[in-house]
Amino acid sequence: MKPSNIDTLETLQSFYETKCTNHSEVKSFIKDFSNFTFQHSDYAQIQMHSQLIDLILDSNACDIEEQMTEIAREKWPDGSVRTWGRNSHDGVQTYIGLCPEQLQTPYGEFANIIEVASPKQGDVVVDLGAGHGRLGLVCHAYDQGIEFRGLEYVEQRVQEGNRLFETFDLSLCKMEQQDLSCPNFIMPAADLYFMYEYGDMTHVNHSLNQLQEISKNRNFRIVCRGRGSNNLIWSKHPWLTVFDSIQLENSVIYSTSGD
């Protein structure tokens, strides 16, 4: 079975069962962008697709999230997803208690976003609140000349993302531990930004203000996922709605140039 034939959950499961112990086979798998695209009839299927890819990559994301949840539950038995992240990380909402498929955007959705946004070789893609770095893998498969920077508060997630990048020799992909709400944080310049609803809306608004400053000297695109973040853009950031936006299934792509 060649990676290019992997286009259903069944063939992906078969690849996992027969090929995933072969490092060269897995390296070939993650270079094929078609393996990250997925036609689905419901959201549960696209989540299963992502779970199987994580298994093929030998990702430890699930174990890491479970361990952080267990520690938080022991310390704050009366807490929940709403409080465990803040209690664990100095008041920053890091969503401890969510499973990886709730925490992270599915690979198939990332693939759709990248196909539409069409970054090119040499472009810089920055993920604000990058989780375990899934977007970096998708960018690499789309064009190995794209530079990916994933900014994430939780050190364990950063380490796991970098472990996978190093395992598969993704030299242009890097995760960095960063508190995006920190007043001293300087937003990096990029050609494409991805923003989910990390932290809370005040943190998202802070990042959008920083991006507005960058837009005065540089054109770029922003992919915004989540109703709250998009409502914030429409209500407080008209500089992003001057040009036509592209509505995807769960996100919107905004351009600062109208391209």
TAGIQUI-V265913 format. One record per pair of residues at least 24 apart in sequence whose ideal C-beta (glycine too) atoms are under 8 Angstrom apart, sorted by sequence separation. I is the first residue (numbers start at 1). J is the second residue. If there is no record, write none. Layout:
# TAGIQUI-V265913
<<I;J> <I;J>>
This chain:
# TAGIQUI-V265913
<<72;96> <73;97> <110;134> <114;138> <119;143> <121;145> <122;146> <123;147> <124;148> <125;149> <126;150> <127;151> <129;153> <133;157> <148;172> <150;174> <151;175> <152;176> <153;177> <187;211> <204;228> <208;232> <215;239> <226;250> <3;28> <72;97> <110;135> <114;139> <120;145> <121;146> <122;147> <124;149> <126;151> <132;157> <136;161> <147;172> <148;173> <149;174> <150;175> <151;176> <152;177> <153;178> <181;206> <189;214> <204;229> <208;233> <212;237> <225;250> <226;251> <3;29> <6;32> <105;131> <120;146> <131;157> <146;172> <147;173> <148;174> <149;175> <150;176> <152;178> <153;179> <180;206> <187;213> <225;251> <7;34> <29;56> <30;57> <69;96> <104;131> <107;134> <111;138> <115;142> <119;146> <130;157> <133;160> <137;164> <145;172> <149;176> <151;178> <153;180> <180;207> <187;214> <193;220> <195;222> <201;228> <205;232> <212;239> <224;251> <4;32> <6;34> <68;96> <69;97> <103;131> <104;132> <110;138> <114;142> <132;160> <133;161> <144;172> <192;220> <193;221> <194;222> <195;223> <197;225> <201;229> <204;232> <208;236> <223;251> <224;252> <3;32> <6;35> <105;134> <132;161> <133;162> <136;165> <151;180> <189;218> <191;220> <192;221> <193;222> <194;223> <195;224> <196;225> <197;226> <208;237> <223;252> <224;253> <4;34> <26;56> <104;134> <105;135> <107;137> <131;161> <140;170> <190;220> <191;221> <192;222> <193;223> <195;225> <196;226> <223;253> <224;254> <3;34> <26;57> <65;96> <100;131> <107;138> <111;142> <130;161> <133;164> <189;220> <192;223> <194;225> <197;228> <201;232> <205;236> <222;253> <223;254> <3;35> <100;132> <132;164> <133;165> <140;172> <197;229> <208;240> <221;253> <222;254> <65;98> <137;170> <140;173> <196;229> <221;254> <65;99> <136;170> <139;173> <195;229> <221;255> <222;256> <20;55> <65;100> <220;255> <221;256> <9;45> <16;52> <20;56> <137;173> <219;255> <220;256> <12;49> <62;99> <136;173> <219;256> <20;58> <62;100> <65;103> <136;174> <218;256> <219;257> <9;48> <13;52> <16;55> <61;100> <136;175> <149;188> <9;49> <12;52> <16;56> <133;173> <219;259> <12;53> <15;56> <149;190> <215;256> <133;175> <9;52> <61;104> <12;56> <130;175> <153;198> <54;100> <153;199> <51;100> <51;101> <50;101> <129;180> <128;180> <47;101> <50;104> <53;107> <50;106> <49;106> <50;107> <49;107> <50;108> <47;106> <49;108> <94;153> <135;194> <46;106> <94;154> <92;153> <46;108> <126;188> <46;109> <89;153> <124;188> <126;190> <89;154> <124;189> <125;190> <128;193> <124;190> <125;191> <126;192> <127;193> <128;194> <129;195> <123;190> <124;191> <125;192> <126;193> <127;194> <128;195> <129;196> <38;106> <40;108> <64;132> <123;191> <124;192> <125;193> <126;194> <128;196> <129;197> <38;107> <123;192> <125;194> <129;198> <38;108> <61;131> <128;198> <129;199> <36;107> <37;108> <61;132> <36;108> <119;191> <38;111> <59;132> <119;192> <36;110> <37;111> <36;111> <37;112> <117;192> <33;111> <37;115> <128;207> <57;137> <113;194> <50;134> <68;154> <92;179> <68;156> <67;156> <92;181> <105;196> <64;156> <64;157> <61;157> <64;160> <61;160> <60;160> <36;137> <59;160> <36;138> <60;163> <117;221> <33;138> <36;141> <59;164> <93;198> <35;141> <93;199> <117;223> <30;137> <57;164> <92;199> <93;200> <33;141> <31;140> <32;141> <33;142> <30;140> <31;141> <113;223> <30;141> <57;168> <92;203> <31;144> <105;225> <116;246> <116;248> <113;248> <112;248> <117;253> <112;249> <116;253> <30;168> <113;251> <109;249> <113;253> <27;168> <109;250> <26;168> <27;169> <109;251> <105;250>>
